[in-house]
Amino acid sequence: MSRFFFLFLVFINIGFSSCYGSSRSDYLQNECLKVPISDFVGSLKSIIDVVTDVTSTISKFGNFFGDFRLGNAITDCLDLLELSADELSWSISASQNPKGKNNSTGDLSSDLRTWLSAALVNQDTCIDGFQGSSSILKNIVAGGLNQITSLVQQLLTKVDSKPSGVNFTGKNDKFPSWIKHVDRKLLLVNGISADVVVAADGTGNFSKIMDAVESAPDNSLRRYVIYIKKGIYNEYVEIKKKKWNLMMIGEGMGVTVISGNRNYIDGWTTFRTATFAVSGRGFIARDITFENTAGPAKHQAVALRSDSDLSVFFRCEIKGYQDSLYTHTMRQFYRECRISGTVDFIFGDATAVFQNCQILARKGLQNQKNTITAHGRKDPNQPTGYSIQFCNISADIDLLPYINSSYTYLGRPWKNFSRTVVMQSYMSDAIRPEGWLEWNGSMYLDSLYYGEYSNYGPGAGLGKRVNWPGYHIFNTSSEATNFTVAQFIEGKLWLPDTGVRFTAGLGV
């Protein structure tokens, strides 16, 4: 409690705005904090101490074998708290050295707000994992977890959310320092020279994808390319946080398939159901299918989960039913992907842009309502949200015969400040005229932020849309511009050197 009281005094006594710390040497070139750097860093270090204390408490239960779901929840919490500690440490390093390796984009404000937002989310995910467990451990650790959340929320208010003024010159000088410039346009090269090849038939360096992942160096500043030949790979792949700059290339959607069936009903936490999970920063995937085959009756069953900052998924398929794509945290970009599912099948608290994707609702359980998105933003200072642009939002082939009796919505508010914008996209008649679905009565309808701009198709009519206070119809392009690649995920600063195609603004 004494540490919490100390931080409380810090926050209430340093609420002024300043571009400088205790001296001119503390000046942040691209950013203005609302507190001196020394106080900001001191608060970060104190929060890390609290994270360490909570981790120590939870780790004492690490050998608990009496409850499968509880064991998974404990493992999740330890991993998530470790992520929080890392994200807070990155924030310290970037604040003290804006040009160092931890400054990902050149926009320090965006980096800090992204990492603090992720550190905010991790504790909630930890607590959520105890759902369905009879253990009292949740009550034991909830106080410490909530303390971390509260402190990070307060610190998030100390980072200026105004544009930092970073100018994009079209050159490589703003590309993340932890990715070599020689990697630019890798995605456009036909004959990529892979570091290792995975082949199910034994003709490559490895027959299992995880073996190839483990062969990659830690914290690599060089792109490490894993080529995965055609085949169905029945394995669970987890790319840990130290595996930077991995690139996975398959032979096409439905050709290179990574498949699993973990699910909530069988005792897994939602976080741990993922067939494919990635935390290492700078991840790129191309021409791969990620699927969870558990089926609608198994409830939460994630095909792909990403905590990878500045990650790209290009021409990939994410296929499942409930909770197919878990965009847990960080900045993510999806281009020309095929994403399908039933309930909340794009969910999480990342800052993610989907461009030129097929987003397809599938047939679920009888009388079940489909919701495409469930964004989990819980604090208004978080930069997170979904932007869906130039996409085709329709029914998958299994739902087409039931289109007149099915209920499919663009999204529903998972947390208080859920944020999703759909613009310049086609909507088929699978989308209900109301467009959006409430979570629980009037809960969050005032604080959410949902928007639509210049959509078309039989499901895009605005005449019968919901009239919630948080729902917005954009009448001008200036409103929609805030949710473009350039503005929402600072895409001009890091996407050019990945080689992936993207539209920075609203296009023509």
N, C-alpha and C positions, 0 to 999 in steps of 0.2 A: 504493500500500500504506500510505503514511503516513496518508492520510485514513481508511482503514479502521481502522488502529490507534488513531487518535484517538477515533473513534466507539466502538470497543470499550471504551476506558478510560471514556468517558462512561457507557456502559450499565452497566458493572459497579460504578461508584461512585455512581450515583444511583438505586438500586433501592428506595428507601423510598417510602412512600405519603404523599401530601400533597394537600390541596385548595388549597394556596397555592403561589405561586412564591417569588421572593426577597423579595417584599413583599406587603402586603395588597392592593395594587392589582392583583396578579396573580390574584386570586380568580376562579374560574370559577363563575358563578352556578348553572349546571345540571349541573356535572360535576366530578369529581375525577380528575385525572391522578395517576399514581403517581410522577411526577417534577415538579420545578419547571417552570413554563411556559418560562422562559428556556432551560433545558436541552433541553426538548422541541422548541422552535422552533429552537434551534441545531443539533440533530440533523437536523431536517427540512431545514434549509438545506444542511447538509453532504451529505445524500443527493442533493439536487438538483444539487449540484456533480458528484457521481459520474454522475448521469444525463446531465448536459451533456457530460462526458468521453466516455462510451460513445456518445452520439449523434454526437459529432464523429468518432469512429473509424468508425462505420457509414456516415456521410454521405460519407466518402471513396470508398465503393464505390457511390454513388448512381447513377452513369452506367454501371453494368454492363449490357451488352446481350447477353452470351453465353449466358444461360440464362434463359428466361422465368420459370420457377418461382423462381429465385434473385432475379430482379429484383422479383418480387412480395413475396418474403420481406423484402428490404431495405426496400421501401416500407412494409410492415407495421410493421417494427421502428421506423422513424423516427416513424410515426404513434403507435405504442403508447408509445414513450418520451416523446413530447410529452404524451400523456394522463397518464402518470405524473408528469411535472413539474407539470402543472396540478393534479392531485389532491393532491400534496404541498404546493403553494402554497395551495390552498384550506384545507388543514389548518393552515397557518401563520396565515392570515387569521382563520379561525374561532377559533383558540386565543387570538389576541391581542385579538379583538373578537367575543365570542360573539353579539352582536346585529347584526352586520354582514350584508352581502348574501350572504356565503358560508356563513352558518349556515342550513342548508336547512330544518330541521324544528323547531328549538327544543330538540332533544335532541342536545347536543354530542357525547356519547359515541357515539351512533349514527352521527352524521355522520363523526366521525373514524375510527371503526372501518370504516365503509363505504368511505371514500376510501382509507385505507391498505390495505384488502383489495384494492381495485381496482389500486392501485399495485403490489401484490404479484403479482397475476395477469398483468399486462401483459408482464413479462419472460418468463414461461413461454410465453405465446402467441407472442412474438417467436421464441424458440428453436424452438418447434413448427413454425413456418413454414419452417424449413430442412429439414424431413423430405422426403426424396426428392431433395434437391439434392446434387450431388457436390462442392460448394464447400468450401474449408477456412475460409471466413469464419465459419461457426458456431463453430469451435474458437477463432478469434481473439477473438470477442466474448463467448463463453460466460462467461469469467472475470468480466468486468465486469458482465454481466447477473446472474450468480449473486451477486455482491457486493451489488448493489442489493437483490435479493430477501432476502438474509440480513439486511441492515441494516433493511429495512422490517419483516421478521418480528420483529426485536428491539424495534423501536419500537412495534409493535402490542401487545406485552405491557405497555407503559407506559400504555395507555388502560384505565381501569376499565370492565369490562363489566357492572357492576351497573346496575340501572335508575336513571336519573338523577333520577327524582322529578318530571318534567315533568307537570303536570296539564292535562288537556284540559277546557276549559270549555264547548265547544260553540260558541265564538265564533271570529272570524277572527284573533285576535291571535297564534295560533301558526302561522298559515299562512306558508309561505316568504316572506321579505321581497322576494324577487326575482320574485314574481308579484303583480300588482295584485289587490286585493280585488274590483274590478269584474268580474273574470273568473269569479267563482263561479257554479256551476250552468250553465256554458256548454253542457255536454253534454245538458242537459235541455230546452234551448230549441229549438223546432222551426225557427223562422225565423232561423237564425244569420246575422249579417251578416259575410260573409267579406271578408278583405282582398284576396284574389285568387282567381280561379276558373281551374281547369285543365280543359280540354275537348279530347279527342282530335279532335273534329270542327271545331275552330277557333272555336267560339262563346264561348270564355272569354278571359281575359287571356293565357293561355299554353296551348300544346298539349303541353308537356313538364313533368313534375313538377319536375325538377331546375332548370328555369328559374324556377319559382315559389319553390323553396327559396332560390335565390341572391338573389331579390328581397327576402327577409326581412332585417330589421336584425340586426346582431350584438349579442349580450349584452343582448337586449331584456328589459325589465322588464314589457312589455305582451304579452299573448297575441297571436300573429300567426296568423290562421286561413286555411288553404288549403283551399278546397272543390274536390274532384276529381269531376267528372261521370263517368257510366258509361262504360265502355270498357276495353279491354285496353291497358295501357301497357307496352310492351316496352322497358324502360329500367332502368338501375341507379341507384338513388337513394342518396346518401350525405349525411346531415345532419351536418355537422361540429360540433365541440365549441363553437364560438362562437354557434351558432344556438340560443339559448335560447327556451323557451316556444312552440315551434311546435305547432300543432294541425292535424291533417289529417282531413278528414271526407269519406268517400266516400258512395256511394249504396247500399251494401249488400255483404255477402259474395257473391262470384261475379258482382257487377255492376260494381263498381270493382275492377279487378284490376291489380296491378303484378307483372310476370312477367319472369323471367330464367332462364338455364340454365348459369351458370358452375359449374364443378365441379373437384374435385381431379384427376381423370384427365386433364383437358385442360390441366393445368399451373398452376391457381390454388391459392393457399394456402386452407385452410379459412376463415380470417378474411376473405379477399377474395372468396370465392364468393358472399357475401350479395347477394341481389337488392335488398334494402332494408336499409340500415344507419343507425343513429342514435346519435350521441354527445352532442348538445346536451341539456342538462338540462331537465327539465320537459316532455318530449314527450308529446302525447296523440294517439292515433289512434282513429278510429271508423268502422265499416262499410266496411272495406277488406279485400281478399284480397291477401296477400303469398305468392307462389309461386315455387318453383324446379322447373322441368320437366325437369331433367337425367336423371332416372330412376335406378333402383336400381343399375344397372351402372356408373354414374359415381361411386359412393361419396360422399364428403363433398360436399354441395351445399346451402348454407344459403339459406333463403327470407328470414328476418328475423334480423338481429343487432342487439342493443341494448346499449349502454354508457350509456344515458341514466338519470341518477339521478332518482328520483321520477317514473318514466314510467308511463303507463297505456295499455293496449290494450283497447278496449271493442267487443264485437261484431265482432271481426276474425277472419279466417281465415289461418292459417299452414300452408301446404301444401307438402310435399316428400316426400322419402324419407329417406335418411340425413342426420342433422344438420339437420333442418328449421328448428328454432328455436334460435338461439345466444344465450342469455341470458348474455352475456359477463361483465358486472360490474354493480354498483350495485343499487338498490332498484327493483323492478318489480312491477306489478300487472296481472293479466289477468282480465277479467271477461266471461263469456258468449262466449268465443272458441271457435273450432273449430281444433284443432291435430292434424295428421296426419303420419305418417311411418313409418319402419321401424326403423333402427338408431340408438339414442341420439338420438331425434328431438327431445328437449328436453335441451339440454346447456349447460354453461358454469359460471360461478362467481358468479352473481348471488344476491341475496336476493330471491326471487320467490314471490308467492302467486298461485295459480290458483283462481278461484272460479267455480262454475257453468259450467265449460267442458266441451265435448266433446273428449275425447282419444282419438284413433282410430288404431289400428294398421293399416297397409296391407300389401298383399302385396309382398314383396321378392323377392330372388333365391332360387333353389331351395335348400332346406336352410338358409336364413338365419334366424337368431333375431332376433326383434324385441325391442328394449329401449326403453321409453318415456323413461326419464331416464338421464342420465349426469352427475351433479353433480361439479364439479371442485374442491371445497374441499381445500386442501393443508396448512392450518395450523389447529390447534384453536382459536386465538384469533380466527379469522375469524367474523363474524356470519352468513355466507352459508348458503344452503340453499334447498330447494324445499318449499313447503307446498301440497298439492293438496287442496282442500276443496269439497264439494258438487258434484263433477264426475261425469261419465259416462265411464267408461273402457271402451271397447268395440272391436270390429273394424269397420273401414271396409267399405264395400260390396264392394270387390274382394277382401277377405280372407275374407268370410263363407263362400264355398263350400269353403274350405280350413281351416276352423276346427278340425276334429278332427285335422289333421296339422300344424298350425302351432305355433310356440312363441313366445309373447309374455310378456314379464316387465315388472314395474313399473320396474325399473332395475338398473343395475350401477355399481360404484364406479370412476369414472374416476381419481380421485386419493385420497390417503391417508385424508382425513377427509370423504369424500363424505357429504352429508346430504340426505335426502328423507323427508318424512312425507306419508302419504295418510290422509285422515280424512273421515268422513261422506260417502263417495262410493260410487257404484254401480260394480261391476265385473262385466262379463259373463264368460261362460265362455271368452272369448279368453285370459284371464289364467291362466297355468299354476298348479297347486296350490302349487308352491314359492314363487311370488310374485316372487322376486328371483334375479338371475343373477350369478355371480362374474365378475370381470374376467379374472383369470389365476390359476387355482388358489386358494390361500388368501390371496392378496395383498389387503391392506386389510380383511379380514373382521373383524378385531379392532377396528380404528380407525374404521371407517365408523359412521354413525348413520342407520339406517332405522327408521321407525316406522309403525304402523297403528293407527287408532282408529275404531271404530264405523262400519265400512264394511259394505256389504250387496250382495247379488247372488250369482250362482252362482260367480263368481271370487273372492269375498271370504272364503271359508272359511279358517280359521287352522290347521286340524288338521295340514296337511302343509307348512306354511311352513318356510323355512330355519331352522336353529338356530344361526346365526352369533352370536358374542359381541356384535356391534354391532347386531343386529336386536332391536327392541323391540315388544312388544304393549302398548299403553297401556290400562291397566285403569281409570284414573280420568281425569276431565275435566281435573284440574289439570295433568297431563302434557301433554295436547293443547293446553291454553290457550297454552302458550309459542309455538305455531306458528300462532296466529290473526293476522288482519290487524292488530289493535291492538298485539299484542306483537312480532310478527316483523318487520314493516316500519313500525312506528309509524304505521299507517294513519290513526288518528284525528287525527293532527297535520297531515295534508296531503291526504288523499283527499276530505274533505267539500267543499272548495271547487273540486274538479274536477267535481263534480256526478255522478260515476259512482256507480252503486249498489254497495254493499258491505255485508257482514256483519262487524262488528268482532270478534265473538267466535265461540263455537260455535253460536250460534243456539238454536232450540228443540229 
